[in-house]
Amino acid sequence: MSASAPTRVERFLPNAQATEALGETLGRLLEAHDLVVLTGALGAGKTTLVRGLARGLQSPSHVRSASFAWVQEYRGRLAIVHLDLYRLTDIAQLGGIGWEEYVERAGVMVVEWGERAQGVLPAERWEVELSTEGEGRRAEVRAFGPRPSGRLPLLSRGGP
């Protein structure tokens, strides 16, 4: 699927608390049918960001890595589906985990290692790339499509 040119926000995250805080701010901005794609090396902070995202979506759940179960679901202001595609070896495996059904749900879908699903990602989405920078992390948040792009300026200001 093609996507319009993204808009983006970059932020330095000195520690895990800052990573969770960014996730929480983004979580407060999310709406039904939003997809958040997370990319970055092992240990870059993807699951830490998801913990904050869930808090921003008012979820009382304890977020853990979905690596071993592929999918974790959490309740919150919106239902949260947390997928971890680290073990994905073939895009055809997405059918077996219910990808299409999850994409069509009214909640929020968060996909770690989302670059592995590049060929089937909806054009309208959020992408967060995490990378190490010194003792901290650098986050680049990109918004694709009119709905996420319209809310991205709120992230720059710290949320709604």
C-alpha positions in Angstrom: 0.0 0.0 0.0 1.4 3.4 -0.8 1.6 6.1 1.8 1.7 9.8 1.6 4.9 11.6 2.7 5.1 11.4 6.4 5.5 14.1 8.9 7.8 13.5 11.9 8.9 14.4 15.4 12.3 13.5 16.8 13.1 13.2 20.5 16.1 12.2 22.6 15.1 9.9 25.4 17.8 9.8 28.2 16.3 6.8 30.0 13.5 4.2 30.2 11.2 6.6 32.1 11.5 9.1 29.2 10.7 6.3 26.7 7.6 5.3 28.7 6.6 9.0 28.9 6.8 9.4 25.1 4.7 6.2 24.8 2.1 7.6 27.3 1.8 10.8 25.4 1.4 9.0 22.1 -1.2 6.7 23.7 -3.3 9.6 24.8 -3.4 10.7 21.1 -4.4 7.4 19.7 -7.9 6.8 18.2 -9.8 3.7 17.1 -8.2 1.9 14.2 -4.8 3.4 14.7 -1.8 1.3 14.0 1.6 2.0 15.6 4.6 0.3 14.0 7.7 0.1 16.2 11.2 -0.5 14.8 14.6 -0.7 16.3 17.3 -3.2 17.3 16.9 -5.6 20.1 17.0 -3.7 23.4 16.1 -0.4 21.7 13.1 0.1 24.0 10.1 -1.0 21.9 8.4 -2.9 24.7 9.2 -0.1 27.2 7.5 2.3 24.8 4.5 0.0 24.6 4.2 0.1 28.4 3.8 3.8 28.3 1.4 3.6 25.3 -0.8 1.3 27.3 -0.8 3.7 30.2 -1.8 6.5 27.9 -4.7 4.4 26.7 -5.7 3.9 30.4 -4.8 0.2 30.5 -4.2 -1.3 34.0 -2.5 -4.3 32.3 1.1 -5.2 32.9 2.7 -5.1 29.4 5.3 -7.7 28.6 7.1 -8.6 25.5 4.8 -10.5 23.1 7.8 -12.3 21.5 6.9 -15.7 22.8 3.1 -15.5 22.2 3.1 -13.3 19.1 0.1 -11.4 20.4 -0.9 -9.9 23.7 -4.3 -8.1 24.2 -5.0 -5.4 26.8 -8.0 -3.5 27.8 -8.0 0.3 28.1 -9.8 3.3 26.7 -9.5 1.4 23.5 -8.7 -2.3 23.1 -5.0 -2.8 22.5 -3.5 -5.6 20.4 0.2 -5.9 20.8 2.0 -8.0 18.2 5.7 -8.9 18.1 6.9 -10.0 14.7 10.5 -10.8 15.8 10.0 -14.5 14.9 8.2 -13.8 11.6 10.1 -15.5 8.8 7.5 -15.3 6.0 4.8 -12.6 5.5 2.4 -15.5 4.9 2.6 -16.3 8.6 0.5 -13.2 9.3 -2.6 -14.9 8.2 -2.1 -17.6 10.9 -2.0 -15.0 13.7 -5.1 -13.2 12.4 -3.5 -10.1 11.0 -6.4 -9.0 8.8 -8.9 -9.4 11.7 -6.7 -7.4 14.0 -6.3 -4.6 11.4 -10.0 -4.3 11.1 -10.8 -4.1 14.8 -11.9 -0.8 16.3 -9.0 -0.7 18.9 -5.3 0.1 18.6 -2.8 -2.2 17.1 0.8 -1.9 18.1 3.4 -3.9 16.1 7.0 -4.5 17.3 9.4 -5.4 14.4 6.7 -3.9 12.1 9.2 -3.5 9.3 8.8 -7.3 8.7 5.2 -6.6 7.6 6.1 -3.7 5.3 4.2 -5.1 2.3 0.8 -5.3 4.2 0.9 -2.3 6.5 -2.0 0.1 6.0 -1.1 3.4 4.4 -2.4 5.4 7.4 -0.3 4.6 10.4 2.2 5.8 13.1 5.8 4.6 12.9 8.2 5.0 15.8 11.9 4.2 15.2 14.0 3.8 18.2 17.8 3.8 18.1 20.6 4.0 20.7 22.3 7.3 21.2 25.0 7.4 23.8 23.5 6.4 27.1 19.9 7.0 25.9 17.7 6.5 22.9 16.6 8.6 19.9 12.9 8.3 18.9 11.7 9.3 15.5 7.9 9.4 15.3 6.4 9.5 11.8 2.8 10.0 10.9 1.5 8.6 7.6 -1.9 9.8 6.4 -4.3 12.6 7.3 -5.6 11.2 10.7 -2.2 10.6 12.3 -0.6 13.6 10.7 -3.3 15.8 12.1 -2.5 14.7 15.6 1.3 14.7 15.3 1.7 18.4 16.3 0.1 17.5 19.7 2.9 15.1 20.3 5.4 17.9 19.7 3.6 19.9 22.4 3.5 17.0 24.9 0.0 15.7 24.2 -3.6 16.8 24.5 
